[in-house]
Amino acid sequence: MRIAEFRESSTILLISLAFACFVSATEYDTINGKRDTPIVIRAPRVYDIDLNASFRDRWAPILNDYGNDLKAFIDHLGLDDKAKQVLALLDKVDYPIIEAYNKEFAQEVKAISDYLGLSFTEVTALNFIYDITAQCTSTVVQDPQGNVFHSRNLDFDYAPLLANIVFHGRYFRDGKLLYEAVGLAGYLGVITGVKQGAFSFSIDQYVLPTEEATKIASFTNIISGVAQIFRRKLSPTYVVRKGFETLNDYDSFVNYLKETDTVSRAYYIVAGTKPGQGTVITKYRNNVQNQTSLSAETGKWYVAQSNYRGDIPDPVYDNRATAARDFLNAIGSNGITHQRLLDDVMAVYPVFNNETLHTTIMQPSTGYINTTIWW
């Protein structure tokens, strides 16, 4: 959806959202709580990004527009003395180590850090923020005609600040549009994206049972995530980006995600263009723990995933996936549209909550992608 279309529907969406927030939902809960601040709906700015350009030139327009907000986000996080010491130490050694096994990632991070006047390690740490702090909900649904839709809510600590660096990128190579993705300035991975005629993707953080009641949100913890890169593996979202750049069909992309090791665990949610092409992959660094897919034969017309294992019940204090399934069942496969996914699933508590940064609806068969920023 382009900005003009977005504005036309924003009033209806606000009314729907306001109603949804007052609907009694005592059986649902989330550790993020209900939205308790005013809601401002807007669309992200759209940028055309030339992957043939130098790292500096491809990111310059975005860094020019969002550089101050990105620095403000880092300043807001704050660093204690110990964290600053860790940063100073890493900044002396991590570039040659990272460059030794992934030159492209290292050079791209360095181009951004040099452009903004930040340390190399600060920008590297930002590229592990998703592995440390995110809470999300994703669904893939199929209607009776075989159309496959993909929705996701990106929930983040510091959502009001991060909303100031959200952008919509259209990525080109040799003059050809490869894919579109919704990202954060300075962040090199793909968190949410669609490749027209091929697949769409979202990632949900994988929370272990011992971590379910703990919110990990400090910059010190993000720095500790940087150390994982020394295991000679990359963040899941950077692995995903390379898949978007090199693969052109659903099956190849799904197999690539299953076979590629990463520094952290994740839930990969992928939709395709054909009936039955929708799956949640439970990935634990170097192995696949579980995979749940659409199945017309068994009547499984949707999959829904938050941050907890899908083969056991949601924790009672954070049952977003349970709520999403209930909302989808209430609509029914015959009632699925882009707008109903937004209004009646993703914009309703607890799927929509106090840390929901943005909602994106996608349809890979057409390349449709519509993002609503909530701040």
Buried (B, 14 or more C-beta within 10 A) or exposed (E): BEEEEBEEBBEEBBEBBEEBBEEEBEEBBBBBEBBEEEBEBBBBBEBEBBEEEEBBEBBBBBBEBBBEBBBBBBEEBEBEEEBEEBBEEBBEEBBEEBBEBBEEBBBBBBBBBEBBEBBBBBBBBBBBBBBBBBBBBBBBBBBEEEBBBBBBBBBBBBBBBBBBBBBBBBBBEEEEEBBBBBBBBBBBBBBBBBBBBBBBBBBBBBBEEEEBEEEBBBBBBBBBBBEBBBEEBBBBBBBBBBBBBEBEBBEBBBEBBBEBBBBBBBBBBBBBBBBBBBBBBBBBBEEEEEBBBBBEEEEBBBBBBBBBBBEEEBBEEBBBBBBBBBBBEEBEBEEBBBBBBBBBBBBBBBBBBBBBBBBBBBBBBEBBBBBBBBB
